[in-house]
Amino acid sequence: MEGRWIEVADRVLVRRHTELDLSVGLVLGDGGCLVVDTRGDERQGAELLAEVRRITPDPWAVVITHSHFDHGFGTRPFLDCPVWAHENCRTDLAENGAAAREVWARWYRERGEPGIADDIAGTEIVLPDRLVTDRAELSVGGRAVVLSHFGPGHSGNDLVVHVPDAGVTFAGDLVENGAPPDYEDARPLDWPAALEGLLGLIGSAGGTVVPGHGDPVGREFVMTQHAEITAVAALCREVTAGRMNAESALRLSPYPPETTRTALRRAADGPFPR
């Protein structure tokens, strides 16, 4: 079985996967638990479900950090249960989920991985039924968990999952460890403010932040990434306003040229609906 559990705090676990370097979460309470993201297709979701069941027999709820396939297309095996997400996550899945399923099935097929392609193509996309606008507080087996949306960033529907008594925050893809941030569906000009919200939530003590991809990190890592993403936003503003050419922005960016080109394109596409 691909994947391994890491206990990052008392009864808060992260499951690390080689595929896409993905991190998903499990918060354990007394008589209940919360699954944070469900992977990228129904087979992967069923595998995750089996691993959760090795740890706890308790009923669960699910929270999806954002609408991208690798974080929520594996939800179907977990039903019936509450599925939490930002309200725009449901909208994006309803309007664009089927197209995204086709895109990613084709991507894996072209990579020579027809098994994963078939799994994605045959996956039923589940729409969340518990919707968050700005903030919601859950009780997970008597344990408080706070869901927060700090505005668009990596996507238009990023949701942060905070476990106050453990000092653990699941950041979804607002934070990326091991690769440059993904701007393909991003709001480059808004992303810095979303990270400011995240930094305010975790406070000066910091604790553990779980990126959507890569190993868990601390506050210092998030601050460094916030500075980089802020620098990219400033470059996007300069290019969009005609005060700088794209070549200069690529040279000055903290990220590789392809990442920066995508950020510039996304900034030029705005403004985006919130």
Secondary structure, DSSP 4 states (H G I P E B T S, - for coil): ---EEEEEETTEEEEE-SGGGBEEEEEE-SS-EEEE---SSHHHHHHHHHHHHHH--S-EEEE-SSSSHHHHTT-GGG-SS-EEEEHHHHHHHHHHHHHHHHHHHHHHHHTT-HHHHHHHHTPPPPPPSEEESSEEEEEETTEEEEEE--S-SSSSS--EEEETTTTEEEEEEEEESSSPPP-TT--TTTHHHHHHHHHHHHTTT--EEEEEESS-B-HHHHHHHHHHHHHHHHHHHHHHTTSS-HHHHHHH-SS-HHHHHHHHHHHHH-----
